[in-house]
Amino acid sequence: MLYTFAFFHPPTPTLQTCLEQIPGIQGSLRVYATESLAAAVEPLGDLEELRRSDHVLLTSALRHDDVIQALFAQTPLLPVRFGTCFPSLDQLLGYLKEQSPSLLEKLRVLGHRAEYILKIHVDPLPVGTDELPRSGTDYLLSRQQHYRTYQSAQQQRQDEHAALLALWPPQWPQQSLSPLEQEWGRYTFLLSEEQAAVAQSLGAQWQQQHPHWHLHWTPPLPPYHWLNP
């Protein structure tokens, strides 16, 4: 069984030797190629070896991503989902030949760009500290004023968020991702190295003018979210 990490253009002999020195999940990598495509795989006796326990499964999944990123540092590629296996070398090579037009087109589109994830945080809205009046009418009026102030500040945050996303040219591919806890938003961009430098510079300039916002960019990643946009 051949556990598969990624597809890419056939490497030179020197590059293939380099790629095969990257440690896999349990053993060594192998690179097999047709005339137009190659795959990085790891011979594996049984996929269930990676699912013996929750700990082994999590460790294997993390190692899967580490291998893909190590490969990506050497060559443009299409990452393969965790757990993808081919029963034999013949079936792997047959798949590469059969899917060659589709995979080559994806490599053409994605091959010279990387995924950059933008994680957005914003400081909590200040909580009013004024002591509320005790009388009924004054209390209600004060509560209404606090509510209007909060709503106004919340709307300002929404407007600033929209202005932030408008910083980058609309032709730059981007997708909204589900934010994690404590994040205001999370987005993935598909950018060249030069575009990424511009995107981060624009974000840094904007953040200087809006210090309650905090922008965090990942390093360049394989195009995980762009295989089927």
N, CA and C atoms as a LAMMPS dump frame, in Angstrom:
ITEM: TIMESTEP
0
ITEM: NUMBER OF ATOMS
687
ITEM: BOX BOUNDS ff ff ff
-5.0000000000000000e+02 5.0000000000000000e+02
-5.0000000000000000e+02 5.0000000000000000e+02
-5.0000000000000000e+02 5.0000000000000000e+02
ITEM: ATOMS id mol type element x y z
1 1 1 N 0.844 -1.192 0
2 1 2 C 0 0 0
3 1 3 C 0.88 1.244 0
4 2 1 N 0.52 2.218 -0.841
5 2 2 C 1.309 3.443 -0.962
6 2 3 C 0.514 4.614 -0.389
7 3 1 N 0.918 5.048 0.784
8 3 2 C 0.303 6.216 1.422
9 3 3 C 0.799 7.458 0.681
10 4 1 N -0.131 8.323 0.254
11 4 2 C 0.216 9.399 -0.685
12 4 3 C 0.103 10.77 -0.027
13 5 1 N 1.121 11.616 -0.269
14 5 2 C 1.168 12.951 0.328
15 5 3 C 0.856 14.066 -0.662
16 6 1 N 1.4 13.974 -1.885
17 6 2 C 1.28 15.107 -2.802
18 6 3 C 1.595 14.679 -4.227
19 7 1 N 1.077 15.498 -5.182
20 7 2 C 1.377 15.35 -6.606
21 7 3 C 2.122 16.596 -7.07
22 8 1 N 3.047 16.427 -8.014
23 8 2 C 3.839 17.556 -8.506
24 8 3 C 4.467 17.163 -9.837
25 9 1 N 5.153 18.111 -10.458
26 9 2 C 5.839 17.822 -11.712
27 9 3 C 7.011 16.867 -11.448
28 10 1 N 7.345 16.023 -12.426
29 10 2 C 8.474 15.099 -12.228
30 10 3 C 9.74 15.855 -11.835
31 11 1 N 10.389 15.446 -10.75
32 11 2 C 11.582 16.176 -10.298
33 11 3 C 12.835 15.741 -11.048
34 12 1 N 13.851 16.549 -10.988
35 12 2 C 15.172 16.144 -11.471
36 12 3 C 15.708 15.054 -10.544
37 13 1 N 16.68 14.29 -10.988
38 13 2 C 17.252 13.265 -10.101
39 13 3 C 17.76 13.842 -8.782
40 14 1 N 18.38 15.018 -8.855
41 14 2 C 18.891 15.641 -7.625
42 14 3 C 17.756 15.988 -6.685
43 15 1 N 16.687 16.584 -7.237
44 15 2 C 15.553 16.951 -6.402
45 15 3 C 14.86 15.709 -5.855
46 16 1 N 14.745 14.67 -6.667
47 16 2 C 14.109 13.448 -6.187
48 16 3 C 14.877 12.881 -4.995
49 17 1 N 16.191 12.875 -5.082
50 17 2 C 16.997 12.397 -3.952
51 17 3 C 16.73 13.23 -2.706
52 18 1 N 16.602 14.552 -2.895
53 18 2 C 16.324 15.451 -1.777
54 18 3 C 14.956 15.16 -1.162
55 19 1 N 13.948 14.966 -2.023
56 19 2 C 12.597 14.716 -1.531
57 19 3 C 12.524 13.388 -0.784
58 20 1 N 13.248 12.4 -1.263
59 20 2 C 13.182 11.081 -0.64
60 20 3 C 13.946 11.019 0.676
61 21 1 N 14.643 12.087 1.019
62 21 2 C 15.303 12.158 2.318
63 21 3 C 14.402 12.743 3.4
64 22 1 N 13.222 13.223 3.003
65 22 2 C 12.273 13.76 3.982
66 22 3 C 11.633 12.592 4.736
67 23 1 N 11.68 12.58 6.059
68 23 2 C 11.043 11.483 6.802
69 23 3 C 9.527 11.492 6.603
70 24 1 N 8.962 10.298 6.46
71 24 2 C 7.516 10.176 6.333
72 24 3 C 6.854 10.057 7.691
73 25 1 N 5.698 9.422 7.739
74 25 2 C 4.999 9.241 9.002
75 25 3 C 5.67 8.146 9.827
76 26 1 N 6.047 7.064 9.168
77 26 2 C 6.697 5.956 9.865
78 26 3 C 8.05 5.584 9.253
79 27 1 N 8.237 5.884 7.978
80 27 2 C 9.468 5.475 7.301
81 27 3 C 9.924 6.506 6.293
82 28 1 N 10.485 6.024 5.197
83 28 2 C 11.05 6.903 4.176
84 28 3 C 10.049 7.153 3.053
85 29 1 N 10.226 8.277 2.382
86 29 2 C 9.401 8.607 1.222
87 29 3 C 9.977 7.972 -0.037
88 30 1 N 9.1 7.775 -1.007
89 30 2 C 9.485 7.37 -2.347
90 30 3 C 8.776 8.286 -3.332
91 31 1 N 9.427 8.596 -4.439
92 31 2 C 8.838 9.413 -5.494
93 31 3 C 8.718 8.563 -6.745
94 32 1 N 7.487 8.458 -7.26
95 32 2 C 7.228 7.72 -8.494
96 32 3 C 6.607 8.693 -9.494
97 33 1 N 6.979 8.536 -10.776
98 33 2 C 6.563 9.523 -11.766
99 33 3 C 6.154 8.876 -13.081
100 34 1 N 5.225 9.546 -13.77
101 34 2 C 4.936 9.294 -15.18
102 34 3 C 5.702 10.353 -15.967
103 35 1 N 5.395 10.494 -17.232
104 35 2 C 6.081 11.507 -18.029
105 35 3 C 5.737 12.922 -17.583
106 36 1 N 4.537 13.115 -17.022
107 36 2 C 4.09 14.476 -16.735
108 36 3 C 3.824 14.762 -15.263
109 37 1 N 3.715 13.725 -14.419
110 37 2 C 3.367 13.938 -13.016
111 37 3 C 4.151 12.976 -12.129
112 38 1 N 4.302 13.405 -10.878
113 38 2 C 4.964 12.559 -9.889
114 38 3 C 4.171 12.592 -8.594
115 39 1 N 4.413 11.607 -7.749
116 39 2 C 3.753 11.53 -6.453
117 39 3 C 4.78 11.174 -5.389
118 40 1 N 4.645 11.793 -4.225
119 40 2 C 5.449 11.428 -3.067
120 40 3 C 4.61 10.499 -2.203
121 41 1 N 5.13 9.312 -1.931
122 41 2 C 4.377 8.298 -1.205
123 41 3 C 5.276 7.665 -0.141
124 42 1 N 4.62 6.906 0.733
125 42 2 C 5.329 6.132 1.744
126 42 3 C 4.762 4.72 1.756
127 43 1 N 5.581 3.711 1.501
128 43 2 C 5.073 2.337 1.597
129 43 3 C 4.554 2.055 3.006
130 44 1 N 3.348 1.52 3.083
131 44 2 C 2.702 1.29 4.374
132 44 3 C 2 -0.057 4.334
133 45 1 N 2.185 -0.839 5.387
134 45 2 C 1.561 -2.15 5.409
135 45 3 C 0.056 -2.085 5.532
136 46 1 N -0.445 -1.199 6.421
137 46 2 C -1.873 -1.151 6.703
138 46 3 C -2.215 0.248 7.199
139 47 1 N -3.213 0.875 6.571
140 47 2 C -3.619 2.217 6.983
141 47 3 C -4.07 2.251 8.437
142 48 1 N -4.606 1.158 8.933
143 48 2 C -5.075 1.121 10.318
144 48 3 C -3.937 1.31 11.312
145 49 1 N -2.683 1.132 10.842
146 49 2 C -1.545 1.398 11.725
147 49 3 C -1.542 2.848 12.196
148 50 1 N -2.136 3.74 11.395
149 50 2 C -2.153 5.161 11.737
150 50 3 C -3.38 5.527 12.564
151 51 1 N -4.232 4.548 12.875
152 51 2 C -5.489 4.821 13.578
153 51 3 C -5.641 3.952 14.821
154 52 1 N -4.537 3.496 15.358
155 52 2 C -4.613 2.577 16.491
156 52 3 C -5.23 3.232 17.718
157 53 1 N -5.045 4.52 17.849
158 53 2 C -5.588 5.259 18.987
159 53 3 C -5.758 6.706 18.57
160 54 1 N -6.463 7.474 19.384
161 54 2 C -6.633 8.892 19.083
162 54 3 C -5.283 9.603 19.047
163 55 1 N -4.391 9.209 19.945
164 55 2 C -3.071 9.85 19.986
165 55 3 C -2.289 9.557 18.709
166 56 1 N -2.291 8.29 18.28
167 56 2 C -1.572 7.915 17.056
168 56 3 C -2.189 8.609 15.85
169 57 1 N -3.528 8.683 15.815
170 57 2 C -4.21 9.346 14.699
171 57 3 C -3.83 10.815 14.622
172 58 1 N -3.857 11.515 15.755
173 58 2 C -3.511 12.939 15.769
174 58 3 C -2.05 13.14 15.375
175 59 1 N -1.167 12.311 15.915
176 59 2 C 0.257 12.421 15.582
177 59 3 C 0.486 12.173 14.091
178 60 1 N -0.223 11.189 13.542
179 60 2 C -0.07 10.873 12.112
180 60 3 C -0.574 12.019 11.248
181 61 1 N -1.716 12.62 11.629
182 61 2 C -2.272 13.731 10.843
183 61 3 C -1.339 14.938 10.869
184 62 1 N -0.763 15.218 12.029
185 62 2 C 0.177 16.338 12.123
186 62 3 C 1.433 16.058 11.304
187 63 1 N 1.897 14.816 11.345
188 63 2 C 3.084 14.469 10.568
189 63 3 C 2.79 14.539 9.078
190 64 1 N 1.576 14.161 8.689
191 64 2 C 1.154 14.267 7.291
192 64 3 C 1.331 15.705 6.8
193 65 1 N 0.855 16.68 7.58
194 65 2 C 1 18.077 7.178
195 65 3 C 2.461 18.516 7.173
196 66 1 N 3.231 18.034 8.138
197 66 2 C 4.653 18.39 8.178
198 66 3 C 5.372 17.902 6.916
199 67 1 N 5.04 16.686 6.479
200 67 2 C 5.672 16.142 5.276
201 67 3 C 5.313 16.987 4.056
202 68 1 N 4.026 17.344 3.938
203 68 2 C 3.596 18.145 2.794
204 68 3 C 4.306 19.498 2.79
205 69 1 N 4.436 20.118 3.945
206 69 2 C 5.101 21.416 3.99
207 69 3 C 6.592 21.283 3.67
208 70 1 N 7.214 20.182 4.095
209 70 2 C 8.621 19.967 3.743
210 70 3 C 8.771 19.761 2.234
211 71 1 N 7.847 19.034 1.625
212 71 2 C 7.864 18.867 0.165
213 71 3 C 7.625 20.2 -0.532
214 72 1 N 6.673 20.982 -0.007
215 72 2 C 6.303 22.261 -0.613
216 72 3 C 7.463 23.252 -0.584
217 73 1 N 8.323 23.113 0.411
218 73 2 C 9.496 23.992 0.481
219 73 3 C 10.475 23.713 -0.653
220 74 1 N 10.329 22.544 -1.314
221 74 2 C 11.234 22.153 -2.378
222 74 3 C 10.625 22.273 -3.769
223 75 1 N 9.298 22.145 -3.878
224 75 2 C 8.672 22.127 -5.206
225 75 3 C 7.195 22.494 -5.105
226 76 1 N 6.632 23.191 -6.099
227 76 2 C 5.183 23.413 -6.117
228 76 3 C 4.453 22.072 -6.16
229 77 1 N 3.32 21.995 -5.482
230 77 2 C 2.636 20.703 -5.396
231 77 3 C 1.145 20.873 -5.161
232 78 1 N 0.435 19.75 -5.304
233 78 2 C -0.958 19.635 -4.927
234 78 3 C -1.023 18.717 -3.708
235 79 1 N -1.382 19.226 -2.534
236 79 2 C -1.44 18.357 -1.358
237 79 3 C -2.582 17.356 -1.465
238 80 1 N -2.383 16.197 -0.879
239 80 2 C -3.378 15.127 -0.882
240 80 3 C -3.929 14.974 0.525
241 81 1 N -5.207 14.656 0.632
242 81 2 C -5.855 14.53 1.936
243 81 3 C -5.228 13.42 2.775
244 82 1 N -5.242 13.635 4.071
245 82 2 C -4.762 12.64 5.019
246 82 3 C -5.534 11.333 4.84
247 83 1 N -4.799 10.228 4.8
248 83 2 C -5.429 8.917 4.696
249 83 3 C -5.581 8.388 3.284
250 84 1 N -5.096 9.129 2.273
251 84 2 C -5.218 8.682 0.881
252 84 3 C -4.15 7.635 0.559
253 85 1 N -4.586 6.482 0.071
254 85 2 C -3.653 5.392 -0.258
255 85 3 C -3.996 4.798 -1.62
256 86 1 N -2.992 4.237 -2.274
257 86 2 C -3.18 3.449 -3.48
258 86 3 C -2.72 2.026 -3.178
259 87 1 N -3.513 1.035 -3.555
260 87 2 C -3.164 -0.35 -3.219
261 87 3 C -1.871 -0.837 -3.856
262 88 1 N -1.498 -0.248 -5.016
263 88 2 C -0.294 -0.732 -5.705
264 88 3 C 0.311 0.399 -6.52
265 89 1 N 1.562 0.198 -6.951
266 89 2 C 2.229 1.188 -7.794
267 89 3 C 1.52 1.306 -9.138
268 90 1 N 1.065 0.212 -9.689
269 90 2 C 0.354 0.261 -10.972
270 90 3 C -0.888 1.145 -10.87
271 91 1 N -1.623 1.04 -9.775
272 91 2 C -2.831 1.852 -9.618
273 91 3 C -2.493 3.322 -9.409
274 92 1 N -1.401 3.6 -8.711
275 92 2 C -0.957 4.985 -8.546
276 92 3 C -0.587 5.588 -9.896
277 93 1 N 0.249 4.893 -10.662
278 93 2 C 0.672 5.42 -11.956
279 93 3 C -0.506 5.529 -12.921
280 94 1 N -1.437 4.575 -12.835
281 94 2 C -2.634 4.653 -13.669
282 94 3 C -3.465 5.874 -13.335
283 95 1 N -3.572 6.176 -12.052
284 95 2 C -4.311 7.372 -11.634
285 95 3 C -3.634 8.635 -12.157
286 96 1 N -2.313 8.71 -12.054
287 96 2 C -1.601 9.893 -12.531
288 96 3 C -1.803 10.099 -14.031
289 97 1 N -1.802 9.016 -14.792
290 97 2 C -2.019 9.139 -16.236
291 97 3 C -3.457 9.532 -16.541
292 98 1 N -4.402 8.914 -15.856
293 98 2 C -5.817 9.186 -16.119
294 98 3 C -6.198 10.608 -15.737
295 99 1 N -5.684 11.079 -14.614
296 99 2 C -6.05 12.402 -14.107
297 99 3 C -5.057 13.489 -14.526
298 100 1 N -4.154 13.155 -15.423
299 100 2 C -3.113 14.096 -15.812
300 100 3 C -3.646 15.464 -16.26
301 101 1 N -4.646 15.534 -17.168
302 101 2 C -5.117 16.869 -17.589
303 101 3 C -5.631 17.722 -16.43
304 102 1 N -6.419 17.122 -15.552
305 102 2 C -6.975 17.867 -14.425
306 102 3 C -5.898 18.298 -13.441
307 103 1 N -5.005 17.379 -13.092
308 103 2 C -3.965 17.699 -12.122
309 103 3 C -2.969 18.719 -12.667
310 104 1 N -2.636 18.606 -13.941
311 104 2 C -1.709 19.575 -14.543
312 104 3 C -2.32 20.966 -14.602
313 105 1 N -3.625 21.04 -14.858
314 105 2 C -4.29 22.349 -14.874
315 105 3 C -4.276 22.968 -13.476
316 106 1 N -4.513 22.155 -12.462
317 106 2 C -4.458 22.677 -11.096
318 106 3 C -3.052 23.139 -10.748
319 107 1 N -2.05 22.386 -11.184
320 107 2 C -0.673 22.815 -10.943
321 107 3 C -0.357 24.113 -11.672
322 108 1 N -0.908 24.266 -12.865
323 108 2 C -0.69 25.509 -13.618
324 108 3 C -1.266 26.7 -12.857
325 109 1 N -2.45 26.524 -12.301
326 109 2 C -3.127 27.617 -11.6
327 109 3 C -2.477 27.892 -10.24
328 110 1 N -2.131 26.823 -9.537
329 110 2 C -1.68 26.967 -8.152
330 110 3 C -0.163 26.933 -7.995
331 111 1 N 0.535 26.472 -9.023
332 111 2 C 1.924 26.089 -8.851
333 111 3 C 2.884 27.169 -8.423
334 112 1 N 2.628 28.421 -8.79
335 112 2 C 3.585 29.477 -8.462
336 112 3 C 3.051 30.413 -7.377
337 113 1 N 2.047 29.94 -6.658
338 113 2 C 1.498 30.728 -5.556
339 113 3 C 1.365 29.848 -4.317
340 114 1 N 1.205 30.483 -3.206
341 114 2 C 1.052 29.769 -1.943
342 114 3 C -0.181 30.288 -1.225
343 115 1 N -0.623 29.519 -0.256
344 115 2 C -1.755 29.931 0.566
345 115 3 C -1.239 30.695 1.781
346 116 1 N -1.851 31.828 2.038
347 116 2 C -1.548 32.627 3.226
348 116 3 C -2.85 32.817 3.992
349 117 1 N -2.864 32.447 5.253
350 117 2 C -4.069 32.592 6.064
351 117 3 C -3.915 33.818 6.948
352 118 1 N -4.915 34.681 6.894
353 118 2 C -4.963 35.889 7.714
354 118 3 C -5.909 35.647 8.881
355 119 1 N -5.376 35.769 10.096
356 119 2 C -6.182 35.607 11.31
357 119 3 C -6.367 36.986 11.936
358 120 1 N -7.622 37.36 12.142
359 120 2 C -7.943 38.712 12.595
360 120 3 C -8.484 38.668 14.015
361 121 1 N -7.873 39.469 14.882
362 121 2 C -8.367 39.658 16.245
363 121 3 C -8.657 41.143 16.459
364 122 1 N -9.549 41.434 17.359
365 122 2 C -9.85 42.819 17.69
366 122 3 C -10.064 42.917 19.191
367 123 1 N -9.602 44.018 19.765
368 123 2 C -9.769 44.214 21.205
369 123 3 C -11.252 44.25 21.566
370 124 1 N -11.623 43.726 22.739
371 124 2 C -13.037 43.784 23.153
372 124 3 C -13.517 45.228 23.248
373 125 1 N -14.788 45.416 22.992
374 125 2 C -15.367 46.747 23.15
375 125 3 C -15.306 47.156 24.62
376 126 1 N -14.965 48.415 24.883
377 126 2 C -14.9 48.858 26.29
378 126 3 C -16.276 48.78 26.941
379 127 1 N -16.279 48.37 28.182
380 127 2 C -17.519 48.282 28.942
381 127 3 C -17.683 49.553 29.74
382 128 1 N -18.881 50.156 29.662
383 128 2 C -19.13 51.392 30.393
384 128 3 C -18.966 51.2 31.886
385 129 1 N -18.264 52.134 32.508
386 129 2 C -18.023 52.041 33.958
387 129 3 C -18.822 53.055 34.748
388 130 1 N -19.591 53.889 34.055
389 130 2 C -20.39 54.888 34.769
390 130 3 C -21.433 54.184 35.625
391 131 1 N -21.59 54.671 36.829
392 131 2 C -22.596 54.101 37.722
393 131 3 C -23.986 54.49 37.229
394 132 1 N -24.875 53.514 37.116
395 132 2 C -26.228 53.783 36.632
396 132 3 C -27.073 54.425 37.72
397 133 1 N -27.946 55.371 37.33
398 133 2 C -28.862 55.976 38.31
399 133 3 C -29.758 54.899 38.927
400 134 1 N -30.241 55.214 40.15
401 134 2 C -31.078 54.255 40.844
402 134 3 C -32.549 54.414 40.499
403 135 1 N -32.977 55.62 40.119
404 135 2 C -34.395 55.845 39.846
405 135 3 C -34.811 55.182 38.542
406 136 1 N -36.081 54.827 38.44
407 136 2 C -36.574 54.059 37.302
408 136 3 C -36.376 54.732 35.967
409 137 1 N -36.86 55.987 35.824
410 137 2 C -36.775 56.665 34.529
411 137 3 C -35.334 56.947 34.136
412 138 1 N -34.548 57.488 35.075
413 138 2 C -33.142 57.78 34.769
414 138 3 C -32.363 56.506 34.475
415 139 1 N -32.735 55.435 35.173
416 139 2 C -32.061 54.154 34.943
417 139 3 C -32.31 53.652 33.521
418 140 1 N -33.571 53.699 33.087
419 140 2 C -33.902 53.251 31.743
420 140 3 C -33.226 54.1 30.685
421 141 1 N -33.233 55.43 30.897
422 141 2 C -32.598 56.319 29.925
423 141 3 C -31.097 56.04 29.83
424 142 1 N -30.485 55.795 30.999
425 142 2 C -29.052 55.518 31.002
426 142 3 C -28.752 54.19 30.309
427 143 1 N -29.588 53.17 30.587
428 143 2 C -29.387 51.887 29.931
429 143 3 C -29.547 52.011 28.413
430 144 1 N -30.513 52.805 27.977
431 144 2 C -30.716 53.014 26.545
432 144 3 C -29.505 53.695 25.914
433 145 1 N -28.925 54.667 26.644
434 145 2 C -27.757 55.366 26.117
435 145 3 C -26.563 54.435 26.018
436 146 1 N -26.381 53.585 27.039
437 146 2 C -25.298 52.592 26.997
438 146 3 C -25.481 51.657 25.804
439 147 1 N -26.717 51.247 25.57
440 147 2 C -27 50.321 24.477
441 147 3 C -26.713 50.974 23.133
442 148 1 N -27.139 52.247 22.982
443 148 2 C -26.886 52.949 21.71
444 148 3 C -25.391 53.138 21.482
445 149 1 N -24.675 53.441 22.552
446 149 2 C -23.226 53.615 22.427
447 149 3 C -22.554 52.311 22.009
448 150 1 N -23.009 51.217 22.612
449 150 2 C -22.453 49.9 22.268
450 150 3 C -22.774 49.548 20.82
451 151 1 N -24.021 49.779 20.401
452 151 2 C -24.411 49.471 19.035
453 151 3 C -23.618 50.303 18.029
454 152 1 N -23.382 51.554 18.367
455 152 2 C -22.605 52.423 17.48
456 152 3 C -21.165 51.917 17.355
457 153 1 N -20.584 51.522 18.486
458 153 2 C -19.217 51.002 18.457
459 153 3 C -19.153 49.683 17.687
460 154 1 N -20.174 48.838 17.845
461 154 2 C -20.211 47.569 17.121
462 154 3 C -20.313 47.81 15.617
463 155 1 N -21.14 48.783 15.212
464 155 2 C -21.261 49.104 13.801
465 155 3 C -19.952 49.651 13.248
466 156 1 N -19.254 50.444 14.075
467 156 2 C -17.955 50.965 13.636
468 156 3 C -16.979 49.816 13.384
469 157 1 N -17.021 48.794 14.252
470 157 2 C -16.155 47.631 14.038
471 157 3 C -16.507 46.942 12.72
472 158 1 N -17.788 46.806 12.441
473 158 2 C -18.206 46.171 11.191
474 158 3 C -17.715 46.979 9.993
475 159 1 N -17.829 48.293 10.074
476 159 2 C -17.378 49.152 8.97
477 159 3 C -15.861 49.06 8.786
478 160 1 N -15.131 49.015 9.894
479 160 2 C -13.677 48.895 9.809
480 160 3 C -13.276 47.545 9.209
481 161 1 N -13.997 46.516 9.589
482 161 2 C -13.721 45.187 9.045
483 161 3 C -13.914 45.18 7.529
484 162 1 N -15.008 45.794 7.071
485 162 2 C -15.259 45.868 5.631
486 162 3 C -14.152 46.673 4.932
487 163 1 N -13.717 47.761 5.565
488 163 2 C -12.647 48.574 4.981
489 163 3 C -11.34 47.792 4.912
490 164 1 N -11.08 46.97 5.921
491 164 2 C -9.873 46.148 5.922
492 164 3 C -9.871 45.182 4.736
493 165 1 N -10.992 44.499 4.521
494 165 2 C -11.047 43.525 3.439
495 165 3 C -10.978 44.191 2.067
496 166 1 N -11.335 45.474 2.005
497 166 2 C -11.276 46.196 0.734
498 166 3 C -9.868 46.68 0.401
499 167 1 N -8.922 46.462 1.318
500 167 2 C -7.553 46.911 1.061
501 167 3 C -6.931 46.181 -0.122
502 168 1 N -7.27 44.9 -0.274
503 168 2 C -6.576 44.065 -1.24
504 168 3 C -7.339 43.997 -2.548
505 169 1 N -6.626 43.996 -3.669
506 169 2 C -7.295 43.977 -4.978
507 169 3 C -8.281 42.812 -5.087
508 170 1 N -9.466 43.055 -5.621
509 170 2 C -10.48 41.995 -5.698
510 170 3 C -10.061 40.83 -6.583
511 171 1 N -9.104 41.048 -7.48
512 171 2 C -8.669 39.944 -8.342
513 171 3 C -7.734 38.976 -7.617
514 172 1 N -7.295 39.327 -6.41
515 172 2 C -6.498 38.391 -5.632
516 172 3 C -7.433 37.364 -5.011
517 173 1 N -7.268 36.086 -5.332
518 173 2 C -8.2 35.078 -4.808
519 173 3 C -8.183 35.036 -3.278
520 174 1 N -9.368 35.076 -2.686
521 174 2 C -9.474 34.941 -1.243
522 174 3 C -10.775 34.24 -0.889
523 175 1 N -10.757 33.532 0.221
524 175 2 C -11.933 32.843 0.721
525 175 3 C -12.069 33.116 2.213
526 176 1 N -13.309 33.168 2.665
527 176 2 C -13.571 33.287 4.093
528 176 3 C -13.567 31.898 4.719
529 177 1 N -12.863 31.749 5.839
530 177 2 C -12.827 30.498 6.586
531 177 3 C -13.568 30.674 7.905
532 178 1 N -13.923 29.599 8.527
533 178 2 C -14.594 29.678 9.832
534 178 3 C -13.586 30.149 10.876
535 179 1 N -13.869 31.271 11.549
536 179 2 C -12.916 31.75 12.558
537 179 3 C -12.886 30.825 13.767
538 180 1 N -11.714 30.73 14.368
539 180 2 C -11.584 29.977 15.606
540 180 3 C -11.958 30.87 16.786
541 181 1 N -11.995 30.276 17.957
542 181 2 C -12.38 31.037 19.153
543 181 3 C -11.47 32.243 19.328
544 182 1 N -12.061 33.352 19.687
545 182 2 C -11.382 34.628 19.922
546 182 3 C -10.98 35.34 18.633
547 183 1 N -11.237 34.765 17.475
548 183 2 C -10.918 35.441 16.214
549 183 3 C -12.141 36.201 15.712
550 184 1 N -11.897 37.398 15.177
551 184 2 C -12.972 38.162 14.553
552 184 3 C -13.254 37.602 13.162
553 185 1 N -12.201 37.165 12.488
554 185 2 C -12.349 36.61 11.146
555 185 3 C -11.104 35.839 10.758
556 186 1 N -11.241 35.008 9.714
557 186 2 C -10.126 34.208 9.204
558 186 3 C -10.321 34.071 7.696
559 187 1 N -9.262 34.368 6.937
560 187 2 C -9.351 34.367 5.481
561 187 3 C -8.116 33.691 4.906
562 188 1 N -8.309 33.038 3.765
563 188 2 C -7.191 32.454 3.045
564 188 3 C -7.023 33.171 1.716
565 189 1 N -5.768 33.492 1.403
566 189 2 C -5.412 34.159 0.152
567 189 3 C -4.496 33.234 -0.644
568 190 1 N -4.638 33.266 -1.951
569 190 2 C -3.748 32.534 -2.85
570 190 3 C -2.893 33.572 -3.565
571 191 1 N -1.616 33.664 -3.178
572 191 2 C -0.794 34.787 -3.608
573 191 3 C 0.603 34.334 -4.032
574 192 1 N 1.18 35.134 -4.918
575 192 2 C 2.601 34.98 -5.207
576 192 3 C 3.385 35.586 -4.041
577 193 1 N 4.67 35.332 -4.01
578 193 2 C 5.506 35.883 -2.944
579 193 3 C 5.466 37.403 -2.952
580 194 1 N 5.48 38.005 -4.141
581 194 2 C 5.439 39.464 -4.243
582 194 3 C 4.093 40.005 -3.764
583 195 1 N 3.001 39.358 -4.168
584 195 2 C 1.683 39.796 -3.716
585 195 3 C 1.547 39.671 -2.201
586 196 1 N 2.088 38.61 -1.639
587 196 2 C 2.013 38.421 -0.19
588 196 3 C 2.722 39.555 0.546
589 197 1 N 3.868 39.99 0.014
590 197 2 C 4.598 41.091 0.646
591 197 3 C 3.763 42.37 0.605
592 198 1 N 3.102 42.621 -0.529
593 198 2 C 2.245 43.808 -0.648
594 198 3 C 1.059 43.698 0.301
595 199 1 N 0.418 42.518 0.343
596 199 2 C -0.749 42.324 1.202
597 199 3 C -0.395 42.575 2.659
598 200 1 N 0.729 42.063 3.1
599 200 2 C 1.114 42.231 4.49
600 200 3 C 1.512 43.673 4.789
601 201 1 N 2.122 44.342 3.821
602 201 2 C 2.487 45.749 4.003
603 201 3 C 1.233 46.618 4.123
604 202 1 N 0.249 46.374 3.248
605 202 2 C -0.999 47.138 3.325
606 202 3 C -1.693 46.894 4.66
607 203 1 N -1.695 45.638 5.099
608 203 2 C -2.316 45.326 6.383
609 203 3 C -1.61 46.007 7.543
610 204 1 N -0.276 46.052 7.503
611 204 2 C 0.481 46.679 8.582
612 204 3 C 0.213 48.184 8.635
613 205 1 N 0.128 48.819 7.46
614 205 2 C -0.177 50.252 7.428
615 205 3 C -1.57 50.518 7.992
616 206 1 N -2.53 49.683 7.625
617 206 2 C -3.895 49.854 8.121
618 206 3 C -3.953 49.635 9.627
619 207 1 N -3.234 48.661 10.119
620 207 2 C -3.266 48.363 11.55
621 207 3 C -2.675 49.502 12.369
622 208 1 N -1.691 50.207 11.819
623 208 2 C -1.137 51.355 12.541
624 208 3 C -2.204 52.421 12.783
625 209 1 N -3.15 52.53 11.854
626 209 2 C -4.229 53.505 12
627 209 3 C -5.395 52.961 12.824
628 210 1 N -5.409 51.653 13.055
629 210 2 C -6.487 51.011 13.82
630 210 3 C -5.843 50.058 14.828
631 211 1 N -5.204 50.594 15.873
632 211 2 C -4.395 49.757 16.777
633 211 3 C -5.197 48.738 17.587
634 212 1 N -6.522 48.866 17.619
635 212 2 C -7.318 47.872 18.347
636 212 3 C -7.543 46.613 17.505
637 213 1 N -7.097 46.645 16.243
638 213 2 C -7.151 45.454 15.388
639 213 3 C -5.765 44.803 15.357
640 214 1 N -5.753 43.472 15.23
641 214 2 C -4.489 42.73 15.221
642 214 3 C -4.557 41.698 14.091
643 215 1 N -3.611 41.798 13.157
644 215 2 C -3.579 40.939 11.97
645 215 3 C -2.399 39.982 12.085
646 216 1 N -2.666 38.7 11.879
647 216 2 C -1.628 37.68 11.972
648 216 3 C -1.653 36.84 10.688
649 217 1 N -0.53 36.838 9.971
650 217 2 C -0.414 36.068 8.729
651 217 3 C 0.384 34.798 8.997
652 218 1 N -0.034 33.691 8.384
653 218 2 C 0.765 32.479 8.436
654 218 3 C 1.919 32.586 7.441
655 219 1 N 2.943 31.783 7.604
656 219 2 C 3.948 31.636 6.543
657 219 3 C 3.277 31.029 5.308
658 220 1 N 3.964 31.04 4.164
659 220 2 C 3.382 30.417 2.965
660 220 3 C 3.089 28.944 3.196
661 221 1 N 1.881 28.518 2.82
662 221 2 C 1.427 27.15 3.027
663 221 3 C 1.082 26.507 1.689
664 222 1 N 1.1 25.192 1.621
665 222 2 C 0.558 24.521 0.431
666 222 3 C -0.903 24.934 0.242
667 223 1 N -1.399 24.915 -0.979
668 223 2 C -2.766 25.452 -1.247
669 223 3 C -3.874 24.512 -0.796
670 224 1 N -3.941 24.243 0.495
671 224 2 C -4.924 23.29 1.032
672 224 3 C -6.351 23.656 0.646
673 225 1 N -6.715 24.922 0.779
674 225 2 C -8.097 25.351 0.593
675 225 3 C -8.424 25.709 -0.857
676 226 1 N -7.472 25.496 -1.781
677 226 2 C -7.665 25.98 -3.148
678 226 3 C -7.714 24.871 -4.178
679 227 1 N -7.746 23.632 -3.725
680 227 2 C -7.829 22.538 -4.682
681 227 3 C -9.202 22.463 -5.328
682 228 1 N -10.249 22.774 -4.57
683 228 2 C -11.611 22.795 -5.087
684 228 3 C -12.318 24.042 -4.592
685 229 1 N -11.863 25.236 -5.042
686 229 2 C -12.445 26.484 -4.541
687 229 3 C -13.892 26.634 -4.99
